Amino acid sequence: MGELLPILILVAIIIIAGLLLARFGNSRHYEIELTFKQLMDYYLKKHYCKSCNNRLKRIAKDEYKGEGWSSIMNTSTHAKKYKRTYEMHCSNCGRSYQSEQLNQ
């Protein structure tokens, strides 16, 4: 029993540290506004640049919104908040397109 006690204490410390890190650690919260049509268009279609007809690459951009409390699945966490937007980028001419611009 004397050999088992230090192991149990170490396991308890690791579990408590993990819970605290998950709640107050370096976590991020992303706000994403995409319709189902935009999501399907972004991932399942090949897009080409309107200027040079080169294939476009998918890029996700994060805009920092600040820090604060977020509630995700009934769990409140203190996190850095970001707003994520999706764009298509041409590596040849450097132009960027939103999904609404490509479907016009």
C-alpha positions in Angstrom: 0.0 0.0 0.0 2.9 2.3 0.7 4.2 2.0 -2.9 0.8 2.6 -4.4 0.1 5.9 -2.6 2.7 8.1 -4.5 1.5 6.7 -7.8 -2.1 7.6 -6.9 -1.1 11.1 -5.8 0.8 11.6 -9.1 -2.2 10.5 -11.1 -4.5 12.8 -9.2 -2.1 15.8 -9.8 -2.0 15.0 -13.5 -5.8 14.8 -13.8 -6.3 18.1 -11.9 -3.6 19.9 -14.0 -5.2 18.6 -17.2 -8.7 19.8 -16.1 -7.3 23.3 -15.2 -5.3 23.5 -18.4 -8.4 22.6 -20.4 -10.5 25.2 -18.6 -8.0 28.1 -18.3 -5.2 27.1 -20.7 -4.2 28.3 -24.1 -7.5 27.6 -25.7 -9.1 29.2 -28.7 -12.7 29.7 -29.7 -13.5 30.1 -33.5 -16.7 31.8 -34.8 -17.5 30.6 -38.3 -20.4 31.8 -40.4 -20.9 29.5 -43.4 -24.1 28.3 -45.0 -24.3 24.7 -46.2 -24.1 25.9 -49.8 -20.9 27.8 -49.1 -19.4 24.9 -47.3 -20.1 22.5 -50.2 -18.9 25.0 -52.7 -15.7 25.6 -50.8 -14.7 22.0 -50.3 -16.2 20.1 -53.3 -15.7 22.4 -56.3 -12.6 23.4 -58.2 -12.3 27.1 -58.6 -10.3 29.0 -61.1 -9.0 32.7 -61.1 -11.1 35.1 -63.2 -8.0 37.0 -64.3 -5.4 34.3 -65.2 -7.5 31.1 -65.1 -5.1 29.5 -62.6 -6.5 27.0 -60.0 -7.3 28.7 -56.7 -6.1 27.5 -53.3 -8.3 27.4 -50.2 -7.2 29.7 -47.4 -8.6 30.2 -43.9 -8.0 33.6 -42.2 -8.4 34.2 -38.5 -9.3 37.7 -37.2 -8.6 38.2 -33.5 -11.7 39.3 -31.6 -10.4 39.4 -28.0 -10.4 37.2 -24.9 -13.4 36.2 -22.8 -15.6 33.4 -21.6 -17.1 31.1 -24.1 -19.8 28.5 -23.6 -19.3 25.4 -25.7 -21.4 22.3 -25.1 -22.5 23.5 -21.7 -18.9 24.0 -20.6 -17.6 27.6 -19.9 -14.0 28.2 -20.8 -11.8 31.3 -20.9 -10.5 31.5 -24.4 -9.0 33.7 -27.1 -11.8 34.4 -29.6 -11.3 34.4 -33.4 -13.5 34.9 -36.4 -12.6 32.6 -39.2 -13.3 33.5 -42.8 -12.6 31.3 -45.9 -11.1 32.6 -49.1 -9.8 31.3 -52.4 -6.3 32.6 -53.3 -4.5 32.7 -56.7 -0.8 32.0 -56.3 -0.1 33.3 -59.8 -1.6 36.8 -59.7 -2.2 37.2 -55.9 -6.0 37.9 -56.1 -8.3 36.6 -53.4 -12.0 35.7 -53.8 -14.9 35.1 -51.4 -17.3 32.3 -52.4 -20.0 34.9 -53.3 -17.6 36.5 -55.8 -16.9 33.2 -57.6 -20.5 32.3 -58.0 -21.6 35.4 -59.8 
